Amino acid sequence: MRDDGPRSGCAINAAVEAFGDRWTLVVLRDIVFGDRRHFRDLLAGSQEGIASNILADRLKRLVASGLLTKDDAGPGRRSEYRLTADAIDLVPTLAVLGEWGYRHRPTTPGLRARAEVLAEGGPPMWERFMAELRSEHLGGLAPAERPTVRELLARAHAAAD
């Protein structure tokens, strides 16, 4: 994620520069699917063992690129990170990446189950999940359908472990 603009006018390059490195995708995954919104939650919940300096850098870059907002809570309170509409629009991309990952790479049963649920649910489920995320991160009416997509993913994860 460069501050001086993309290296070329290629759409794939522009996307990769915005969110394409390993740690940035992991941070986005943990916010989107894990509902982790605070630095300590992201650090402690990282299965991949992200270092605090790398996490701080990626959060800063994601805010600068417009994929996250940061609510500065003030002294003694934890800052909260929220997805922007642009980041929420990445749900289909993350779902397709997850499907590719479980089809072509070794994965654990619980995390694979979540990717399978998203793949099987396809675009209708992705749209529903994006509506839920918009409500959670941007405000507005919460979708009434139960169980939520996050609940379905959690159930699949728990059942597979």
Backbone as a chain_set.jsonl record, in Angstrom:
{"seq": "MRDDGPRSGCAINAAVEAFGDRWTLVVLRDIVFGDRRHFRDLLAGSQEGIASNILADRLKRLVASGLLTKDDAGPGRRSEYRLTADAIDLVPTLAVLGEWGYRHRPTTPGLRARAEVLAEGGPPMWERFMAELRSEHLGGLAPAERPTVRELLARAHAAAD", "coords": {"N": [[0.844, -1.172, 0.0], [1.024, 1.818, -1.129], [1.679, 5.234, -0.506], [1.9, 7.08, -2.5], [0.334, 6.555, -4.675], [-0.843, 4.092, -7.093], [1.344, 1.7, -8.759], [0.814, 1.269, -11.382], [-1.77, 1.571, -13.911], [-3.284, -0.681, -13.819], [-6.062, -2.631, -12.889], [-5.987, -4.949, -11.261], [-3.454, -4.71, -10.098], [-3.863, -2.308, -8.687], [-5.757, -3.141, -6.786], [-4.303, -5.14, -5.418], [-2.266, -3.591, -4.322], [-3.757, -2.141, -2.497], [-4.836, -3.997, -0.641], [-3.486, -6.413, -0.728], [-1.27, -7.738, 0.555], [0.032, -10.342, 2.724], [-0.388, -9.92, 5.569], [-2.194, -7.798, 5.681], [-4.521, -8.85, 4.509], [-5.055, -10.83, 6.405], [-5.616, -9.281, 8.678], [-7.893, -7.891, 7.773], [-9.552, -10.137, 7.371], [-9.861, -10.993, 10.049], [-11.279, -8.878, 11.153], [-13.581, -8.775, 9.544], [-14.669, -11.458, 9.609], [-14.183, -12.355, 12.2], [-15.068, -10.37, 13.839], [-13.409, -8.684, 15.292], [-12.384, -5.729, 16.689], [-10.641, -4.14, 18.038], [-7.259, -3.24, 18.785], [-5.847, -4.943, 20.636], [-7.509, -7.219, 20.662], [-7.267, -8.056, 18.015], [-4.547, -8.623, 17.949], [-4.226, -10.618, 19.971], [-5.966, -12.55, 19.023], [-4.878, -13.511, 16.713], [-4.21, -16.19, 14.815], [-2.076, -16.636, 13.239], [0.0, -15.368, 14.438], [0.723, -12.563, 14.344], [2.986, -9.864, 14.635], [3.124, -7.137, 16.967], [4.076, -4.661, 15.975], [3.806, -5.002, 13.221], [1.047, -5.377, 13.008], [0.156, -2.849, 13.933], [1.188, -1.238, 11.884], [-0.216, -2.251, 9.62], [-2.885, -1.691, 10.301], [-2.773, 1.094, 10.369], [-2.187, 1.597, 7.672], [-4.479, 0.513, 6.454], [-6.437, 2.26, 7.385], [-5.475, 4.634, 6.228], [-5.808, 3.985, 3.542], [-8.513, 3.961, 3.285], [-10.053, 1.738, 3.903], [-10.618, 1.064, 6.481], [-11.964, 2.727, 9.372], [-10.982, 4.616, 12.205], [-11.982, 4.977, 15.44], [-11.104, 7.267, 17.649], [-10.944, 6.812, 20.92], [-10.175, 8.245, 23.142], [-8.352, 9.171, 26.155], [-7.452, 6.388, 28.167], [-9.317, 4.689, 27.065], [-10.151, 2.166, 24.667], [-9.343, 2.318, 21.233], [-11.488, 1.89, 18.437], [-11.761, -0.023, 15.507], [-13.394, 0.182, 12.414], [-15.048, -1.25, 9.62], [-15.136, 0.164, 6.354], [-17.459, 1.074, 3.748], [-16.196, 0.375, 1.359], [-14.43, -1.649, 2.217], [-16.248, -3.567, 3.123], [-17.328, -4.313, 0.724], [-15.461, -6.114, -0.113], [-16.132, -8.661, 0.71], [-17.171, -10.709, -1.137], [-14.788, -11.198, -2.571], [-13.069, -12.107, -0.528], [-14.475, -14.41, 0.16], [-14.242, -15.945, -2.193], [-11.451, -16.196, -2.299], [-11.11, -17.72, 0.028], [-12.477, -20.057, -0.735], [-10.86, -20.938, -2.856], [-8.556, -21.399, -1.373], [-9.282, -23.558, 0.386], [-9.757, -25.507, -1.47], [-7.324, -25.912, -2.718], [-5.188, -25.866, -0.925], [-3.735, -27.037, 2.18], [-5.91, -27.089, 4.98], [-7.474, -26.356, 8.173], [-10.074, -28.275, 9.775], [-12.211, -26.739, 11.077], [-11.866, -24.055, 10.212], [-11.93, -24.449, 7.507], [-14.555, -25.287, 7.222], [-16.012, -22.926, 7.587], [-15.276, -21.512, 5.267], [-16.338, -23.236, 3.366], [-19.106, -23.041, 3.893], [-19.558, -20.369, 3.17], [-18.879, -20.531, 0.447], [-20.791, -22.376, -0.501], [-23.11, -20.968, 0.083], [-22.882, -18.833, -1.621], [-23.292, -15.894, -3.781], [-25.879, -14.861, -2.79], [-25.684, -15.299, 0.017], [-23.37, -13.88, 0.557], [-24.182, -11.269, -0.014], [-26.108, -10.946, 1.963], [-24.479, -11.158, 4.255], [-22.864, -8.915, 3.858], [-24.799, -6.919, 4.184], [-25.357, -7.287, 6.891], [-22.845, -6.598, 7.96], [-22.698, -3.922, 7.142], [-24.689, -2.828, 8.751], [-23.576, -3.316, 11.313], [-21.084, -1.933, 11.211], [-21.433, 0.51, 9.914], [-23.758, 1.556, 10.772], [-27.34, 1.898, 11.057], [-30.328, 0.019, 10.216], [-30.549, -3.218, 11.596], [-30.339, -6.27, 9.886], [-33.1, -8.516, 9.907], [-33.16, -11.245, 9.617], [-32.661, -14.466, 10.921], [-30.792, -17.383, 11.636], [-27.936, -15.157, 11.849], [-25.444, -14.573, 9.301], [-22.885, -14.606, 10.41], [-23.427, -16.127, 12.696], [-24.123, -18.567, 11.482], [-21.649, -19.234, 10.333], [-20.1, -19.51, 12.635], [-21.362, -21.694, 13.844], [-20.821, -23.699, 11.954], [-18.064, -23.821, 12.163], [-17.756, -24.639, 14.852], [-19.027, -27.138, 14.772], [-17.334, -28.579, 13.14], [-14.986, -28.828, 14.524]], "CA": [[0.0, 0.0, 0.0], [1.877, 2.981, -1.272], [0.991, 6.504, -0.294], [2.047, 7.934, -3.67], [-0.496, 6.067, -5.764], [-0.5, 2.764, -7.615], [2.49, 1.612, -9.671], [0.318, 1.278, -12.759], [-3.215, 1.744, -14.03], [-3.911, -2.003, -13.848], [-7.04, -2.802, -11.81], [-5.514, -5.979, -10.343], [-2.366, -4.101, -9.335], [-4.422, -1.328, -7.747], [-6.371, -3.89, -5.691], [-3.246, -5.787, -4.64], [-1.582, -2.563, -3.541], [-4.635, -1.68, -1.42], [-5.108, -4.982, 0.411], [-3.007, -7.708, -1.172], [-0.197, -8.463, 1.239], [-0.434, -11.385, 3.643], [-0.87, -9.455, 6.863], [-3.365, -6.944, 5.49], [-5.661, -9.741, 4.306], [-5.351, -11.497, 7.684], [-6.261, -8.282, 9.531], [-9.253, -7.718, 7.244], [-10.29, -11.365, 7.685], [-10.207, -11.038, 11.467], [-12.311, -7.873, 11.417], [-14.799, -9.163, 8.83], [-15.243, -12.733, 10.038], [-14.016, -12.549, 13.639], [-15.641, -9.211, 14.525], [-12.417, -8.094, 16.195], [-12.346, -4.31, 16.319], [-9.656, -3.435, 18.855], [-5.882, -3.68, 18.56], [-5.511, -6.1, 21.481], [-8.277, -8.375, 20.192], [-6.647, -8.493, 16.766], [-3.235, -9.185, 18.269], [-4.387, -11.856, 20.738], [-6.738, -13.523, 18.26], [-4.198, -13.87, 15.472], [-3.698, -17.558, 14.757], [-0.817, -16.617, 12.497], [1.031, -14.777, 15.284], [1.178, -11.266, 13.847], [3.724, -9.047, 15.596], [2.398, -5.9, 17.269], [4.496, -3.577, 15.081], [3.214, -5.266, 11.903], [-0.385, -5.082, 13.139], [-0.009, -1.393, 13.997], [1.444, -0.712, 10.548], [-1.299, -2.613, 8.704], [-4.077, -0.919, 10.678], [-2.535, 2.463, 9.914], [-2.307, 1.596, 6.212], [-5.875, 0.281, 6.093], [-7.14, 3.521, 7.631], [-5.024, 5.587, 5.204], [-6.34, 3.602, 2.229], [-9.965, 4.098, 3.279], [-10.744, 0.47, 4.128], [-11.035, 1.09, 7.88], [-11.954, 3.979, 10.12], [-10.543, 4.425, 13.585], [-12.62, 5.869, 16.391], [-10.206, 7.547, 18.768], [-11.816, 6.782, 22.086], [-9.708, 9.15, 24.177], [-7.482, 8.589, 27.173], [-7.972, 5.299, 28.984], [-10.311, 3.88, 26.342], [-9.59, 1.507, 23.487], [-9.816, 2.752, 19.922], [-12.202, 0.858, 17.691], [-11.636, 0.004, 14.051], [-14.628, -0.219, 11.729], [-14.963, -1.407, 8.179], [-15.827, 1.135, 5.508], [-18.252, 0.439, 2.689], [-15.255, -0.231, 0.413], [-13.94, -2.901, 2.801], [-17.364, -4.52, 3.14], [-17.459, -4.803, -0.651], [-14.471, -7.172, -0.329], [-16.629, -9.961, 1.176], [-17.127, -11.727, -2.191], [-13.388, -11.502, -2.867], [-12.575, -12.943, 0.566], [-15.14, -15.715, 0.052], [-13.632, -16.67, -3.311], [-10.103, -16.566, -1.853], [-11.264, -18.836, 0.963], [-12.825, -21.265, -1.482], [-9.648, -21.377, -3.548], [-7.646, -21.911, -0.361], [-9.621, -24.895, 0.881], [-9.693, -26.471, -2.578], [-5.966, -26.097, -3.237], [-4.174, -25.815, 0.131], [-4.158, -27.692, 3.426], [-6.622, -26.219, 5.911], [-7.999, -27.053, 9.342], [-11.509, -28.552, 9.567], [-13.107, -25.669, 11.502], [-11.749, -22.889, 9.341], [-12.391, -24.903, 6.197], [-16.018, -25.331, 7.266], [-16.538, -21.572, 7.353], [-15.093, -21.198, 3.848], [-17.293, -24.044, 2.611], [-20.433, -22.45, 4.067], [-19.606, -19.168, 2.326], [-18.88, -20.941, -0.962], [-22.088, -22.978, -0.795], [-24.131, -19.912, 0.141], [-22.689, -18.025, -2.817], [-23.617, -14.467, -3.759], [-26.958, -14.433, -1.89], [-25.18, -15.262, 1.384], [-22.398, -12.787, 0.646], [-24.963, -10.021, 0.061], [-26.706, -10.916, 3.306], [-23.402, -10.874, 5.199], [-22.482, -7.513, 3.676], [-25.847, -6.103, 4.813], [-25.119, -7.37, 8.336], [-21.644, -5.807, 8.266], [-23.048, -2.5, 7.009], [-25.414, -2.462, 9.961], [-22.647, -3.335, 12.447], [-19.956, -1.014, 11.098], [-21.804, 1.806, 9.358], [-25.002, 1.995, 11.394], [-28.565, 1.608, 10.319], [-31.163, -1.079, 10.694], [-29.979, -4.558, 11.561], [-31.185, -7.237, 9.179], [-33.891, -9.29, 10.868], [-33.071, -12.681, 9.371], [-31.91, -15.264, 11.89], [-29.563, -16.901, 12.24], [-27.112, -14.292, 11.014], [-24.374, -15.282, 8.594], [-21.814, -14.834, 11.392], [-23.857, -17.268, 13.527], [-23.999, -19.774, 10.653], [-20.221, -19.538, 10.219], [-19.651, -19.982, 13.956], [-21.902, -23.05, 14.018], [-20.064, -24.603, 11.079], [-16.735, -23.933, 12.76], [-17.879, -25.439, 16.077], [-19.401, -28.503, 14.412], [-16.208, -29.24, 12.477], [-13.865, -29.046, 15.455]], "C": [[0.89, 1.236, 0.0], [1.047, 4.236, -1.086], [1.012, 7.378, -1.539], [1.28, 7.421, -4.887], [-0.027, 4.723, -6.279], [0.67, 2.83, -8.599], [2.057, 1.658, -11.124], [-1.186, 1.502, -12.74], [-3.976, 0.434, -14.05], [-4.84, -2.176, -12.645], [-6.588, -3.859, -10.801], [-4.388, -5.428, -9.484], [-2.903, -3.119, -8.295], [-5.053, -2.029, -6.547], [-5.304, -4.527, -4.806], [-2.496, -4.757, -3.795], [-2.436, -2.084, -2.37], [-4.775, -2.703, -0.301], [-4.434, -6.322, 0.168], [-1.884, -8.378, -0.419], [-0.77, -9.374, 2.312], [-1.069, -10.812, 4.906], [-2.107, -8.58, 6.728], [-4.616, -7.8, 5.301], [-6.046, -10.45, 5.6], [-6.068, -10.525, 8.627], [-7.695, -8.057, 9.059], [-10.11, -8.947, 7.547], [-10.766, -11.365, 9.134], [-11.263, -10.002, 11.844], [-13.638, -8.297, 10.785], [-15.437, -10.397, 9.459], [-15.16, -12.96, 11.542], [-14.607, -11.443, 14.483], [-14.696, -8.657, 15.593], [-12.216, -6.652, 15.758], [-11.322, -3.504, 17.097], [-8.286, -4.059, 18.657], [-5.567, -4.942, 19.36], [-6.26, -7.358, 21.061], [-7.678, -8.945, 18.907], [-5.307, -9.167, 17.033], [-3.38, -10.54, 18.959], [-5.088, -12.94, 19.926], [-6.064, -13.997, 16.982], [-3.623, -15.277, 15.55], [-2.334, -17.604, 14.086], [0.32, -15.968, 13.281], [1.588, -13.463, 14.762], [1.882, -10.501, 14.966], [3.004, -7.712, 15.781], [2.8, -4.757, 16.343], [3.926, -3.76, 13.679], [1.719, -4.956, 11.934], [-0.626, -3.585, 13.155], [0.181, -0.763, 12.616], [0.29, -1.011, 9.604], [-2.579, -1.859, 9.031], [-3.945, 0.518, 10.189], [-2.716, 2.557, 8.394], [-3.755, 1.4, 5.761], [-6.736, 1.519, 6.34], [-6.775, 4.526, 6.534], [-5.603, 5.27, 3.827], [-7.862, 3.652, 2.161], [-10.725, 2.797, 3.455], [-11.215, 0.321, 5.571], [-11.15, 2.522, 8.352], [-11.521, 3.638, 11.536], [-11.232, 5.461, 14.442], [-11.658, 6.073, 17.539], [-11.049, 7.757, 20.009], [-11.394, 7.757, 23.179], [-8.879, 8.427, 25.223], [-8.17, 7.494, 27.985], [-9.0, 4.41, 28.313], [-9.677, 3.323, 25.077], [-10.2, 2.083, 22.207], [-10.466, 1.579, 19.217], [-12.004, 1.08, 16.205], [-12.941, -0.512, 13.457], [-14.353, -0.322, 10.236], [-15.661, -0.243, 7.485], [-16.647, 0.36, 4.484], [-17.341, -0.242, 1.673], [-14.738, -1.566, 0.934], [-15.04, -3.961, 2.814], [-17.572, -5.104, 1.749], [-16.435, -5.88, -0.994], [-14.969, -8.554, 0.091], [-16.649, -10.996, 0.048], [-15.695, -12.139, -2.552], [-12.81, -12.417, -1.799], [-13.2, -14.335, 0.509], [-14.512, -16.559, -1.058], [-12.2, -17.072, -2.962], [-10.151, -17.747, -0.895], [-11.597, -20.134, 0.256], [-11.609, -21.808, -2.222], [-8.684, -22.019, -2.548], [-8.006, -23.307, 0.109], [-9.596, -25.936, -0.237], [-8.251, -26.832, -2.951], [-4.865, -26.101, -2.189], [-4.669, -26.571, 1.352], [-4.814, -26.679, 4.364], [-7.078, -27.041, 7.11], [-9.516, -27.225, 9.17], [-12.429, -27.381, 9.938], [-13.065, -24.465, 10.59], [-12.171, -23.228, 7.912], [-13.918, -24.878, 6.146], [-16.624, -23.96, 7.011], [-16.422, -21.196, 5.879], [-16.078, -21.984, 2.992], [-18.709, -23.473, 2.713], [-20.576, -21.211, 3.18], [-19.668, -19.535, 0.844], [-20.241, -21.51, -1.353], [-23.206, -21.936, -0.804], [-24.074, -18.976, -1.046], [-23.103, -16.566, -2.66], [-24.796, -14.071, -2.875], [-26.495, -14.347, -0.422], [-24.196, -14.112, 1.563], [-23.113, -11.452, 0.764], [-25.592, -9.856, 1.44], [-25.659, -10.557, 4.359], [-22.955, -9.417, 5.077], [-23.522, -6.581, 4.289], [-25.68, -6.113, 6.333], [-23.918, -6.517, 8.738], [-21.915, -4.311, 8.143], [-23.782, -2.013, 8.25], [-24.466, -2.339, 11.151], [-21.612, -2.219, 12.393], [-20.331, 0.388, 10.635], [-23.072, 2.371, 9.982], [-26.192, 1.658, 10.531], [-29.286, 0.415, 10.902], [-30.44, -2.409, 10.558], [-30.902, -5.475, 10.773], [-31.865, -8.169, 10.179], [-33.71, -10.792, 10.721], [-32.161, -13.366, 10.375], [-31.854, -16.69, 11.411], [-28.802, -15.996, 11.278], [-26.065, -15.142, 10.3], [-23.23, -15.565, 9.565], [-22.161, -16.017, 12.298], [-23.749, -18.576, 12.748], [-22.538, -20.2, 10.526], [-19.675, -20.085, 11.532], [-20.139, -21.401, 14.217], [-21.125, -24.06, 13.192], [-18.677, -24.859, 11.654], [-16.787, -24.851, 13.978], [-18.19, -26.9, 15.757], [-18.238, -29.279, 13.802], [-15.05, -29.533, 13.405], [-14.073, -30.243, 16.345]], "O": [[1.432, 1.629, 1.033], [-0.125, 4.292, -1.458], [0.23, 8.323, -1.638], [1.566, 7.828, -6.013], [1.065, 4.268, -5.938], [0.947, 3.874, -9.189], [2.834, 2.04, -11.999], [-1.795, 1.608, -11.676], [-5.187, 0.427, -14.274], [-4.448, -1.899, -11.512], [-6.788, -3.679, -9.6], [-4.365, -5.651, -8.273], [-2.444, -3.107, -7.152], [-4.906, -1.569, -5.415], [-5.393, -4.459, -3.58], [-2.132, -5.046, -2.655], [-1.893, -1.662, -1.349], [-4.829, -2.327, 0.87], [-4.796, -7.299, 0.824], [-1.561, -9.523, -0.734], [-1.907, -9.203, 2.751], [-2.184, -11.193, 5.264], [-2.986, -8.624, 7.59], [-5.661, -7.5, 5.878], [-7.231, -10.65, 5.867], [-7.025, -10.91, 9.299], [-8.616, -8.037, 9.876], [-11.27, -8.811, 7.937], [-11.918, -11.691, 9.42], [-12.056, -10.229, 12.758], [-14.691, -8.192, 11.413], [-16.619, -10.378, 9.803], [-15.982, -13.685, 12.102], [-14.648, -11.551, 15.709], [-15.131, -8.22, 16.659], [-11.913, -6.385, 14.595], [-11.149, -2.311, 16.845], [-8.167, -5.256, 18.395], [-5.066, -5.915, 18.797], [-5.698, -8.453, 21.102], [-7.594, -10.161, 18.735], [-4.977, -10.173, 16.404], [-2.724, -11.506, 18.568], [-4.826, -14.127, 20.125], [-6.63, -14.806, 16.247], [-2.657, -15.519, 16.274], [-1.537, -18.508, 14.338], [1.472, -16.008, 12.851], [2.804, -13.272, 14.74], [1.422, -10.496, 16.107], [2.353, -7.218, 14.86], [1.947, -3.956, 15.96], [3.597, -2.777, 13.015], [1.186, -4.349, 11.005], [-1.518, -3.096, 12.462], [-0.569, 0.132, 12.226], [-0.145, -0.13, 8.863], [-3.288, -1.429, 8.121], [-4.897, 1.089, 9.657], [-3.334, 3.499, 7.899], [-4.207, 2.037, 4.809], [-7.664, 1.79, 5.579], [-7.651, 5.189, 5.977], [-5.861, 6.177, 3.035], [-8.443, 3.412, 1.102], [-11.925, 2.747, 3.184], [-12.117, -0.469, 5.849], [-10.515, 3.423, 7.804], [-11.68, 2.507, 11.996], [-11.097, 6.663, 14.216], [-11.419, 5.154, 18.322], [-11.771, 8.746, 20.133], [-12.193, 8.063, 24.064], [-8.729, 7.206, 25.172], [-9.308, 7.647, 28.429], [-9.504, 3.472, 28.931], [-8.781, 3.933, 24.494], [-11.408, 2.303, 22.118], [-10.055, 0.43, 19.375], [-12.068, 2.204, 15.708], [-13.514, -1.496, 13.923], [-13.542, 0.415, 9.676], [-16.664, 0.271, 7.98], [-16.535, -0.862, 4.375], [-17.668, -1.319, 1.174], [-14.619, -2.52, 0.165], [-14.774, -5.132, 2.541], [-17.954, -6.267, 1.615], [-16.525, -6.497, -2.055], [-14.276, -9.542, -0.155], [-16.166, -12.106, 0.27], [-15.436, -13.315, -2.81], [-12.135, -13.396, -2.119], [-12.527, -15.328, 0.782], [-14.279, -17.754, -0.875], [-11.776, -18.178, -3.297], [-9.336, -18.665, -0.988], [-11.066, -21.19, 0.601], [-11.361, -23.014, -2.21], [-8.074, -23.048, -2.834], [-7.128, -24.162, 0.224], [-9.429, -27.126, 0.032], [-7.992, -27.93, -3.443], [-3.704, -26.321, -2.533], [-5.874, -26.731, 1.544], [-4.333, -25.556, 4.519], [-7.069, -28.271, 7.069], [-10.163, -26.419, 8.501], [-13.343, -27.064, 9.176], [-14.105, -23.913, 10.232], [-12.709, -22.38, 7.199], [-14.502, -24.489, 5.135], [-17.627, -23.838, 6.307], [-17.351, -20.63, 5.304], [-16.598, -21.464, 2.004], [-19.43, -23.429, 1.716], [-21.598, -21.03, 2.519], [-20.417, -18.928, 0.079], [-20.782, -21.172, -2.405], [-24.136, -22.02, -1.606], [-25.085, -18.392, -1.439], [-23.246, -16.068, -1.544], [-24.73, -13.016, -2.245], [-26.877, -13.421, 0.294], [-24.19, -13.449, 2.6], [-22.705, -10.594, 1.547], [-25.602, -8.763, 2.006], [-25.92, -9.748, 5.249], [-22.696, -8.762, 6.087], [-23.161, -5.551, 4.858], [-25.84, -5.082, 6.987], [-23.967, -5.799, 9.736], [-21.421, -3.521, 8.947], [-23.525, -0.913, 8.741], [-24.542, -1.373, 11.91], [-21.295, -1.62, 13.421], [-19.622, 1.35, 10.932], [-23.422, 3.528, 9.75], [-26.048, 1.188, 9.402], [-28.904, -0.124, 11.941], [-29.804, -2.688, 9.541], [-32.117, -5.456, 10.974], [-31.264, -8.56, 11.18], [-34.077, -11.543, 11.625], [-31.047, -12.915, 10.644], [-32.822, -17.164, 10.816], [-28.992, -16.055, 10.063], [-25.836, -16.296, 10.664], [-22.662, -16.657, 9.542], [-21.289, -16.82, 12.63], [-23.326, -19.59, 13.303], [-22.225, -21.388, 10.603], [-18.876, -21.021, 11.534], [-19.396, -22.221, 14.757], [-20.807, -25.148, 13.67], [-18.183, -25.986, 11.629], [-15.952, -25.744, 14.117], [-17.665, -27.801, 16.411], [-18.168, -30.501, 13.935], [-14.219, -30.393, 13.111], [-13.219, -30.551, 17.176]]}, "num_chains": 1, "name": "protein.A"}
